[in-house]
């Protein structure tokens, strides 16, 4: 009986170790997943018009080609949120490349919104390239480059409803 108990104990310990190892591998996120999560957190912040969440996603060293820094981007976001409403972002394509401490996210999207005091639904097809930096385990946006239309387009829609989101890449 002592041998049975020893075997049961050993198999029990091995079984527990295998379960913990499997759970740790399943729960561990790689950097690409973390960057993807940051992108979707940004989408949610835009849809909720939440500059606090946007601020948490932008690195203090942020700078872009237009000469904006973090404070300037947040001022712009507050102005856009003040003048527009009902934001919906549909990501059509998202590709992420991770390097040592940095990541590039190339995003193709459709942005739907309404201007305040209007019911018409507008949209913008756009692309943005975000450069992320790993700041103590948190992926934050260090720079962005937008390329899309220079004009807002009126979406002919039935009763002003939002189009359904299609699957992303």
C-alpha positions in Angstrom: 0.0 0.0 0.0 2.9 2.4 0.6 4.0 2.0 -3.0 0.4 2.7 -4.2 0.3 5.9 -2.2 3.7 7.0 -3.4 2.7 6.4 -7.0 -0.6 8.2 -6.5 1.3 11.1 -4.9 3.8 11.2 -7.8 1.2 11.0 -10.5 -0.9 13.6 -8.6 2.1 16.0 -8.5 2.9 15.4 -12.2 -0.8 15.9 -13.1 -1.0 19.1 -11.2 2.2 20.4 -12.8 0.9 19.5 -16.3 -2.4 21.3 -15.6 -0.5 24.4 -14.3 1.9 24.4 -17.3 -1.0 24.1 -19.7 -3.0 26.9 -18.0 0.1 29.1 -17.9 0.7 28.6 -21.6 -3.0 29.2 -22.4 -3.2 32.4 -20.3 0.1 33.9 -21.3 -0.3 36.5 -24.0 2.3 37.2 -26.5 3.3 40.7 -27.5 1.2 40.6 -30.7 -1.9 39.8 -28.7 -1.2 42.6 -26.3 -0.8 45.1 -29.1 -4.0 43.8 -30.7 -5.7 44.3 -27.3 -4.4 47.9 -27.2 -5.8 48.6 -30.7 -9.2 47.4 -29.7 -9.0 49.4 -26.5 -8.4 52.4 -28.7 -11.5 51.6 -30.8 -13.6 51.2 -27.7 -12.3 54.6 -26.3 -13.3 56.3 -29.6 -16.7 54.7 -29.6 -17.3 55.7 -26.0 -15.7 59.1 -26.6 -13.4 58.5 -23.6 -10.3 60.7 -23.7 -9.2 59.2 -20.4 -8.8 55.8 -22.0 -7.2 57.4 -25.1 -4.7 59.1 -22.8 -3.7 55.9 -21.2 -2.9 54.4 -24.6 -0.7 57.2 -25.8 3.0 57.3 -24.7 4.3 60.5 -23.2 6.9 60.7 -26.0 4.2 60.7 -28.7 5.0 62.7 -31.8 3.6 62.5 -35.3 4.3 64.0 -38.8 1.8 66.8 -38.2 3.8 68.0 -35.2 1.3 66.9 -32.6 2.3 65.6 -29.2 0.2 63.7 -26.7 -1.5 66.8 -25.3 -2.3 68.1 -28.9 -3.9 64.7 -29.9 -6.0 64.7 -26.8 -7.2 68.3 -27.4 -8.1 67.3 -31.0 -10.0 64.2 -29.7 -12.0 66.4 -27.2 -12.9 68.8 -30.0 -14.0 66.0 -32.3 -16.0 64.4 -29.5 -17.6 67.7 -28.7 -18.8 68.3 -32.3 -19.6 64.7 -33.3 -21.4 61.7 -31.8 -22.4 58.0 -32.4 -18.9 56.8 -33.4 -18.6 53.2 -34.7 -15.3 51.8 -35.9 -15.2 48.8 -38.1 -11.7 47.4 -38.5 -11.4 45.8 -41.9 -7.7 44.8 -41.8 -5.2 44.7 -38.9 -1.7 43.5 -39.3 0.9 43.7 -36.5 4.7 43.3 -36.6 6.5 43.1 -33.3 10.2 43.8 -32.8 12.3 44.3 -29.8 10.3 46.6 -27.6 8.4 48.1 -30.5 5.5 47.1 -32.8 3.8 48.4 -35.9 0.1 48.1 -36.4 -1.3 48.8 -39.9 -5.1 49.3 -39.7 -7.7 49.7 -42.4 -11.0 50.9 -41.1 -14.4 52.5 -41.6 -15.4 55.1 -39.2 -19.1 56.0 -38.9 -20.4 59.0 -37.0 -23.0 61.8 -36.9 -22.4 65.5 -36.6 -24.1 67.0 -33.6 -27.6 68.4 -34.4 -27.8 66.2 -37.5 -29.1 62.8 -38.1 -27.3 62.0 -41.3 -24.7 59.2 -41.0 -21.2 60.1 -42.2 -18.3 57.7 -42.8 -14.6 57.8 -43.5 -12.5 55.0 -45.0 -9.1 55.3 -43.6 -5.8 53.7 -42.9 -3.6 54.4 -39.9 -0.2 53.1 -39.0 0.5 53.1 -35.3 4.0 52.6 -33.8 3.8 51.2 -30.3 6.5 51.1 -27.7 6.6 48.7 -24.8 6.5 50.8 -21.6 7.0 48.6 -18.6 4.9 45.8 -20.0 2.2 48.2 -21.4 2.0 48.8 -25.2 1.5 52.5 -25.8 1.2 54.5 -29.1 4.4 56.5 -29.8 3.4 57.8 -33.3 0.7 57.5 -35.9 0.4 58.2 -39.6 -3.1 58.6 -41.0 -3.9 58.2 -44.7 -7.5 58.3 -45.8 -10.0 60.6 -47.4 -9.8 64.4 -46.9 -13.5 64.7 -47.0 -16.3 63.2 -45.0 -18.8 61.2 -47.0 -22.6 61.0 -46.4 -23.7 57.5 -46.1 -27.1 56.8 -47.8 -28.6 54.5 -45.1 -32.1 53.3 -44.3 -33.5 55.3 -41.3 -30.0 56.4 -40.3 -29.0 53.0 -39.0 -25.4 51.8 -38.8 -24.2 49.1 -41.2 -23.4 45.8 -39.7 -19.8 45.0 -39.0 -18.3 42.4 -41.2 -15.5 40.1 -40.1 -12.0 41.4 -39.8 -8.8 40.1 -41.1 
